[in-house]
Amino acid sequence: MRLANKTALITGGNSGIGLATARLFVAEGARVAITGRNRETLDAAAKEFGPRALALVADVTDIAATEAAINQAAEKLGKFDIVFANAGIAGRTPAGSASPVVFEQVLQTNVTAVFFTVQSALPHLRDGASIIFNGSVISQLGNPGYAAYAASKAGVRAMARVLASELSPRRIRVNVVSPGASRTPIWNGAAPTPDAFAAFEKRASSVIPLGRIGEPEEVAKTVLFLASDDASNIQGAELFVDGGATASPAGAPIFRG
C-alpha cells in the first residue's frame, strides 16, 4: 500500500474530491483526519472509513476552530505526513453586479483559510511531508463571471510556490492539483437540478478534448501520487486533471469537423 503508516489531514473531506481522496487514502493504508462543516456527512464518512479515520467539525474560515481541530487530530493520530488543503467554494462575481460579500467569502475560504490551515498544521508536520492544494483550471481559462474564484485559485498556485521555497529546508513538498469540470457538489449552485446538471455536463464536455467531465476519483488518484513517495522529487508543481482543457483546447469536440 502506498500510504502505509502515514497520517493525512484533509479539509473538506466529507464530500466531493475531499471525500474521494479520503476514501482512497484509507484504502492505501493511511490514517486520515477529515474536517468539514456538516456533522451528518462527517459522521457518514467516519462510519464508512472505520477506526483509521477521525472526522471533526470545523469551518476552514474559522481559523481558531480549524487550528483546534488540527491540534486534536494530531494528538489522536500523531504527526502528519500529508495535508490536502481541499476545502473551497465557488461563487459567481460577474463584473457590474458582483456582491462584495460573495467576493470576500470566496477569497477568505479559498486563499486565507488555505494559508492558515497550513500554518496551523506546520508544528505537527513531519520533515519530508507533502502538502497538496486544490486549484482549478478556472485560474487559467478566464471563464466569465468567476473573477473571485479564478483569482483565488491563481493565488493558491502562487502561495504553493512561496511555501515550497520556505519549507524546502524541511524537505516538505508543496504542490497543486487543478481539476477541470468534475462531478462534484461544487456545481450545485450553478446546476441545482438533474436536468440543469445534464445540460451543464453536455456543454462542458463539448470544450474538453477527452469529451467528458472528470470524476472525483480521478483527481483523488493524482492527489495520492503527489502525497506518496512516488512524487518525492516534485516540488512547486501544478498538475492539471482536466481532460486536456488547458493544454490543448483546440482538440475539444466543439472544434472537430
C-alpha positions in Angstrom: 0.0 0.0 0.0 1.3 3.4 -1.0 0.5 5.2 2.2 1.1 2.5 4.8 2.0 4.0 8.2 1.3 7.6 7.0 -1.2 10.1 8.5 -3.1 12.6 6.5 -5.2 15.7 7.1 -7.9 16.6 4.5 -10.0 19.7 4.8 -13.5 19.4 3.2 -13.0 15.6 3.4 -16.7 14.9 3.7 -17.8 15.5 0.1 -16.6 15.6 -3.5 -12.9 15.4 -4.2 -12.0 15.5 -0.5 -14.2 12.5 0.3 -13.0 10.6 -2.7 -9.4 11.3 -1.6 -10.0 10.3 2.0 -11.6 7.0 0.8 -8.5 6.3 -1.4 -6.0 7.3 1.3 -7.7 4.9 3.8 -7.6 2.1 1.2 -3.9 2.8 0.7 -3.2 2.3 4.4 -3.2 5.9 5.8 -4.8 7.2 8.9 -6.9 10.1 7.9 -8.4 13.1 9.7 -11.1 14.9 7.8 -12.7 18.3 8.6 -15.9 19.8 7.3 -18.9 21.9 8.3 -21.6 19.2 8.0 -21.8 16.9 11.0 -24.1 14.4 9.2 -21.8 13.8 6.3 -18.8 13.7 8.5 -20.4 11.0 10.6 -21.3 9.1 7.5 -17.7 9.2 6.3 -16.3 8.2 9.7 -18.7 5.2 9.8 -17.6 4.2 6.3 -13.9 4.5 7.0 -13.8 2.9 10.4 -11.1 3.2 13.0 -8.5 4.6 10.6 -10.4 7.9 10.3 -11.2 10.8 12.5 -13.9 13.3 11.5 -14.0 16.7 13.0 -16.4 19.6 12.6 -14.5 22.8 11.6 -15.3 25.6 9.1 -11.9 26.4 7.5 -12.8 30.1 7.6 -12.9 29.9 11.4 -9.1 29.9 11.9 -9.3 29.2 15.6 -11.7 26.2 15.1 -9.5 24.8 12.4 -6.4 25.1 14.5 -8.2 23.4 17.4 -9.3 20.5 15.1 -5.8 20.1 13.7 -4.4 20.0 17.2 -7.0 17.4 18.2 -6.2 15.3 15.1 -2.5 15.4 15.8 -3.0 14.4 19.4 -5.1 11.4 18.4 -3.3 10.3 15.2 0.2 11.6 15.6 2.2 13.9 13.3 1.0 14.4 9.7 2.8 13.1 6.6 0.2 14.7 4.3 -2.0 17.7 4.2 -4.6 18.1 1.5 -6.0 21.7 1.7 -9.0 20.8 -0.3 -11.9 22.8 1.1 -13.1 25.6 -1.1 -16.2 27.3 -2.6 -17.2 28.7 -5.9 -19.3 31.9 -6.2 -20.3 34.0 -9.2 -18.9 37.5 -9.2 -19.7 39.0 -12.6 -18.3 42.5 -13.2 -21.0 45.0 -12.7 -23.2 43.0 -10.4 -20.8 41.2 -8.0 -21.5 41.3 -4.3 -18.6 42.3 -2.1 -19.8 39.7 0.5 -19.6 36.9 -2.0 -16.2 38.1 -3.4 -14.7 38.2 0.1 -16.2 34.8 1.1 -14.5 33.2 -1.9 -11.2 34.7 -1.1 -11.4 34.0 2.6 -12.3 30.4 2.0 -10.0 29.6 -0.9 -6.9 31.7 0.0 -6.8 32.9 3.6 -8.2 29.7 5.1 -5.8 27.6 3.0 -2.8 29.5 4.3 -3.8 29.3 7.9 -4.7 25.6 7.5 -1.1 25.0 6.5 0.3 27.4 9.2 -1.8 25.5 11.9 -0.5 22.2 10.6 3.1 23.1 10.4 4.1 22.3 14.0 2.5 18.8 13.5 4.2 18.1 10.1 6.9 15.6 9.8 10.0 16.6 7.8 9.6 15.3 4.3 5.8 15.7 4.4 3.7 16.5 1.4 1.2 19.4 1.2 -1.3 19.5 -1.7 -3.5 22.4 -2.6 -6.7 22.1 -4.6 -6.5 24.6 -7.5 -8.7 24.9 -10.6 -8.5 25.3 -14.4 -10.6 28.4 -13.9 -7.4 30.2 -12.8 -6.2 29.7 -16.4 -9.3 29.8 -18.6 -10.9 33.2 -17.9 -14.4 31.9 -17.5 -16.8 34.9 -17.4 -18.4 35.6 -14.0 -15.8 33.9 -11.9 -13.3 36.7 -11.1 -13.0 36.0 -7.4 -12.8 32.2 -7.9 -10.2 32.5 -10.6 -8.2 35.0 -8.5 -8.4 32.7 -5.5 -7.1 29.7 -7.4 -4.3 31.7 -9.0 -3.5 32.8 -5.5 -3.3 29.2 -4.4 -0.8 28.4 -7.1 1.4 31.4 -6.2 1.1 30.6 -2.5 2.2 27.0 -3.1 5.4 28.2 -4.8 6.2 30.5 -2.0 5.6 27.8 0.6 7.7 25.4 -1.4 10.6 27.8 -1.1 10.0 28.3 2.6 9.6 24.6 3.5 12.2 23.0 1.3 14.8 23.1 4.1 12.5 20.6 5.9 12.1 18.7 2.7 8.3 19.4 2.8 6.9 19.3 -0.7 4.1 21.7 -1.7 2.2 21.1 -4.9 -1.2 21.9 -6.6 -3.7 19.6 -8.2 -6.0 21.6 -10.5 -9.2 19.8 -11.6 -11.2 20.7 -14.6 -15.0 20.3 -14.6 -15.7 17.3 -12.4 -18.8 15.6 -11.0 -18.8 17.3 -7.5 -21.2 19.2 -5.4 -19.4 22.5 -6.2 -21.8 22.8 -9.2 -24.9 22.6 -7.1 -25.4 26.3 -7.1 -25.0 26.7 -10.9 -26.8 23.4 -11.8 -29.2 22.6 -8.9 -31.4 20.0 -10.6 -30.5 16.8 -12.5 -31.7 18.4 -15.8 -29.6 21.5 -15.2 -26.6 19.4 -14.4 -27.1 17.3 -17.5 -27.2 20.5 -19.6 -24.0 21.7 -17.9 -22.3 18.4 -18.4 -23.1 18.4 -22.1 -21.9 22.0 -22.5 -18.7 21.4 -20.5 -17.9 18.1 -22.3 -18.0 19.9 -25.7 -15.0 22.0 -24.8 -12.9 19.2 -23.2 -10.6 17.4 -25.6 -11.4 14.0 -24.0 -15.1 14.8 -24.4 -16.3 14.3 -20.8 -16.1 15.9 -17.4 -14.0 14.2 -14.8 -14.8 12.1 -11.8 -13.6 12.9 -8.2 -11.8 9.6 -8.1 -9.5 10.7 -11.0 -8.5 13.8 -9.0 -8.0 11.7 -5.9 -5.6 9.4 -7.7 -3.5 12.5 -8.7 -3.5 13.7 -5.1 -2.4 10.2 -4.0 0.5 10.4 -6.4 1.6 13.8 -5.0 1.2 12.6 -1.5 3.2 9.4 -2.0 6.9 8.8 -2.2 6.4 8.3 -6.0 6.4 12.1 -6.2 9.5 12.5 -3.9 11.2 14.9 -6.3 8.2 17.0 -7.4 8.2 20.5 -5.7 6.1 23.6 -6.5 4.3 21.9 -9.4 0.7 22.2 -10.6 -0.9 19.1 -12.2 -4.0 19.6 -14.3 -6.6 16.8 -14.2 -8.9 18.3 -16.9 -9.0 16.1 -19.9 -6.8 18.5 -21.8 -8.9 21.6 -21.4 -6.0 23.9 -20.5 -3.2 22.3 -22.5 -4.9 21.5 -25.8 -8.3 23.3 -26.0 -8.3 23.1 -29.8 -8.7 19.4 -29.6 -12.2 19.7 -28.0 -15.2 18.2 -29.7 -16.7 21.6 -30.4 -13.9 22.3 -32.8 -13.9 19.0 -34.7 -15.3 18.7 -38.2 
